[in-house]
Amino acid sequence: MKKLYYSIGEVSEITEVEPHILRYWETRFDSLKPAKNRSGKRMYTDDDIETIIRLKTLIREKKYSTAGARQVIEGKHSRNNGIPGKVQLPVGVVKDLKEVKLFLEKLMSQL
């Protein structure tokens, strides 16, 4: 289940963020720079996926602007990012759970 590198399609499935948004975020966030293989295809790591999940939470759920999310990611923003009444799972756990969910969905579709 664990992989060293993920394609943009796999990352899009895991994070539920469209590929064109992932490519846009690469231009806006220095912390999101996936390596590219010889043919120029992006190779995302677990750290990249965790960054994407954090960005998705900040931008889509907490309604931060791109600039505001950049400040939070870079540690320049001190505002409490918690959501009252909602348990925050570590980003790595969220990523792992989404991967398991995708695996189970694919398995179910084969039955």
Protein Blocks (a to p, Z undefined) as FASTA:
>chain_A
ZZfbdcfklmmmmnopafklmmmmmmmmmklccdddfkopacddfklmmmmmmmmmmmmm
nopafklmmmmmnopafbdfbdehiacddfklmmmmmmmmmmmmmmmmmZZ
